[in-house]
């Protein structure tokens, strides 16, 4: 039985990156040109965090830009200033093109309303589910990736205190928060977990303040799942200096604080946007709900691209991942499920044979 090393983990992450691109990376889903819909206009409507949030809006944007480059479609963006602009923005998107993309749980009601008004158009909703018949709804099992992040935090903390900052207490963020805590408690039952919600996705200063409060209260690792608010987590880590870490949500955010990102939860928003655009181009648009987790490489994952997690911790993370995919561990998705969750000790899990590195 082969032990998982940092090198082999990095090799596997690199292999996954081929199938699940980071922001801006290319994937080959180009349909047969003879089946392409001509002159497709796809319009993305952001939530209020807008472009520059460093995670799900930017990921969706990257997927759309890549589709424009690879598939020859026209890709547009409308940024929402507040919740009252969701319906008019989605209406404008539907009027100017065949495919409208709503990014975020907060657009659920608006996209359902507008999709029903434009029955011949296509709509993609990220992070929630709409019952409109012409909407493809894509959600993710954030709790699974966050659980692995929690395992990493619980094993790598030096103070035995870790934290997490959520944006708004909507289902995708709650899944991040409770999955993280379940992972910490499974890997390190004695570790204290400090959590809090900022009630906004658009306040980096508040994110910094909340993360600093956790650091000053003993935490040495914090995971922000908070849109632009989460940028403040990196500012807090940089202010505190060496020994303080951030686990990023949705995307690799190393550039926000070089040397301060312990790892990140990867969420395949960019791939989902690209895939849906390719479906429309090929005349194969699929309606209904899809939910992606650790079982697919383009769903959720946990990555250590900079080799900052110990080989021993990586081996344990891989064992937990295998148990989640197998259904042995069912990660909680809300506070009630977290309260009922029985932490799973690492020593109760079987060893996992790693794929040999090149």
N, C-alpha and C positions, 0 to 999 in steps of 0.2 A: 504494500500500500504506500503510495507516494505522498509525501507531505507537500502541501501547497506552499510555495515560496513566493516572496515578493516578485521575483522575476516571472514565475509562471502566472501569477495573478495579473501582472502587467501585460503579459502576452495575451491572456484571455480577454482582458479589457480592450487591447488593441484590435483583436479579432472582432470583438463586438462592435467596435467603432466603424468597421467596414460596413456592417449591416445596419448599424444604428448611428447615423452621423451626428457629430456635435454640431453646434451652430455653424451653418454655412457649408457643411460638407456635402458631397454629392452622393446620391444613390441612383441606381439604374432601375427605374420603374417606367421608362419611356414606352408608351404603348405603340402599336403598329400605326404608322402614319396614316394609313388608309381608313382607320377607325376614328381618327381624331375629330373632335368638334372644332369647327373653324372659328377663329376670332374669339376664343373664350376670354371673358373678363371675370376674374376672381377678385373679390373685395373683402378684405379683412377689417372687422370692426373690433377695436380693442375695448377692454374694460377701462376704468378710470385711471389705472396705473400707467397705461399707455406704453409707447415705445420707450426704451431705456430702462425698463424695470429689471433687466439683467436675468430674467427667467422666462415665465410662460408667454408673455406678449412678444418678447424678443425671439423666443424659440419659434413661435408661430410665424413671425415675420420672416425668419430665416428660411423656413420651409417653403413659404410662398415665393421668396426671391429665387430660391433654387429651382422651383417649378417653372418660373418665368424664363430662367436661363435655359433649362433643359428641354422644356416642352413647348416653348414659343407662345405661351399665353401672356395676357396682360394682367399684372398683379397690382392692386391698389390698396391703400390703407386709409381708413377713417378712424381718427382717435376720438374717444369719448371723454368729455370733460366732467360729466357727472351722470348719474343714473337716468336723468330725464332725457338725455340725448341718445339712449340706446335705441329706442324705437325709430326716431327720425334718421339716425345713422344707418340702421339696418334697412330701412325703407329706401334710403338713397343708394345703398349698396345693391339692393334688389333691382332698382330701376336702371342702374348702369351696367349690370352684368348678370350672367346666368348663375354664378355661384357666390354666395355670401357666407363668410366665416365669422362666427361669433366666438370670441376668446374669453372664456371665464364663466364660472357658475352664475355670476350676477346677471348675465344676459339671458338666462333661461326663459323667463316670461316674455321678454321682448322678442326673442327669436321665434318663439311659438306663435305669437301674435302676427308677426310679419310674414312668417312662412305660410300661415293660413290665408293671408291676403295675396300671396304670390304662389299659387299652387303649381305653376309650371316651372318654377325656379328650383334650384338646389340650395340647400343650406347645410353647413357643418357647424356643430356646437361642440366646443372643447370644454371639458370638466363638468358637464352636466348632461341630463337627458331630457329631451323634448318629446312630447307625444304627437307633434305635427307629422303628417305622413310623408313629407318631403324633406325631412331632416335626418342627417346622419349624426348620431351623438357618440362622442368618444370620451370615455372616462378612464382613469388610471387607478391602480391599486397603490396609491401613494404610501399607504400604511406598510406595505411590504418592503419597499426601499428604505423607508424611515426606520423600520425595525432593524435592518442591517446597519444603518447609520447609528442607531442607539447601541447596538452591540459594539461597534467600533468605539463609540464614546465611552461606554462603560468599561471597556478593556484598556483604553489608552489614557484615561484621566489619571492625573497625578494627585489630585486633591479629593477625589471621590465625591465631587459635586459637578454636575453638568447642567446645562440649561437649554431652553428652546424658546424662540419668540415667534408667535403666529401673527399673521396679518389680521384678517377678520375670521370669526369662528363659523366659517362656511364649511360644508362637508369635505372638500379636498384638503383644506388646511387642518381641520380636525383630524382627518386620517393621518396626516403627517405627524401631528403632535402626539396622538395616542399610540401610534405605531412606534415612534421614537422612544417613548417612555417604556413601552412593553419590552423593547429590545434592550434598553439599559438595564432594566430590572431582571431580565433573564440572564444576561451576561455577568451582572454585578449587583446582586440583591442589596448590598450595603450602600450602593451609590445613591445620593440624593439627586432628585431631578426637579429643577426649578423651571416653571413654564408661565407664560403670560401672553395675552393677545393685545395687539396695538390698536385694534379696531379700525385700521386703515392699511391700505397697500401703498400709500404714497407719501410717507413721512420718514425719510432716512434719519433725520435728527432724533425722532422718537425711537426709532430702531436702535440707534447708537445708545441712547439713554437707557433703554431697557436692557440691552446687552451688557452695558457697563455695570448696571445694578447687579446683574447675575455674577459677573466677574468679581465685583467688589464684595459679593456675598459668598465667595469661595469657589465659584465655578471656574474651570479652566477651558471648557469646551462649550460652545453654544451653536444651535442650529436655527437659523432664521428661515421660516417658510412664510414670507411676508411681502413678496413683490419688491417694489422700490424701497419700502421700509426696511427690508433686509439688508440693503446696502450698508446701513448704519452698523450692522454687526461687524463688518470688516473694519470700519472706522474705529470701533471700540477695541477690537483685537490689536490693531496697529498702535493705538494709544497706550494700551497696556504693555505691549511688547512681547518679547520671546516667552514662549510657554503658554500662550493663549491662542486658542484655535477656533475656527469656524468650520462647520460642516454645511456646505451650500445645498440649496434645494433647487431642483429642476435642471440646472446646467452647471458646467464648470465655470466658476467665478474667480479663479485664481488671480486674474488681472485686477480684481478689486483690492486685493491685499496679498501681493506676492510673498509666499512663504508662510502665510497664515491660514491657508485652507487645508484642513486635515484630509478631507475627501468630499465627495458630493453624491447626492441622490440624482440619478439621471432619469429624466422623464421625456418620453418620445413625442412631445408635442410637434416638433418640427417634422418628424417623419409622418405623423398622422395627417398634417396639412398637405404635405407633398403627395401622400398616397391618395387622399380624397380628390385633389386636383387631377391627378393622373387618371382616376376612375372616371371623372366627368369627361376628360379629354377622350378617353377610350369608349365612352358611351356605356359605362358599366357602374354608374353611381349606385351605391348601396344605402338604403335607408335603415333606420333602426339603431339599436344601441350596441356598442362594442366597449369592452372593459379589459384593459391590458395590465398585466403585472409582470412578475419575475419570470413567468413561464415563457415569455416571448422576448427576444432581444430588443425589439423596438418598443417595448412597454416601459417597465420600471427597472432600474438597476442601481447598484451602489459601486462607485469607482474610486480607486486610489491611484490616480495617474502620476503622482509625484513621489510615490514610494515613501510616504510618511507614516504608514501604519505597519506595525511590526509583522513579521512573518507568522508568528504564533497567532496574533489577532486575525490575520487574513485567513488562516486555516479554520479558525472558529467561525468566522463570518461565512465561509463557504459551507460549513456544516449546517448552519442555520438556514442559509439559502436553500439548500437541498431539502431540508425538512419542510420549509414553507411551500416549495413547488410540489412536493409529494403530498401535501395536505396534512402532514403530521402536526404542524403548527398552524393554527388559524389565527392570524394577527387581528387584534381588535380594530374596529373602524370608528368607534364613537366612545364617549365617556362611560356609558353603561357597560359596554363590552370590556373596556379597560378595567373597570372595577371588578368584573367577574373573571378577568384573565388570570390564569395561574402561570407565573414565570416558568420558563423551561430552562433548566440548567444545561450548560454546554456539555457537561460530562455525561448527560443522558442521551446525547445524540451520537449516531455512528460516525466514524471517520469517513471522509469523502476522498475518493481517488481523484487527484488532479490531472488535468491534461498535461502531458509532458511539454515543457517549453522547448522552443527551437534552439 
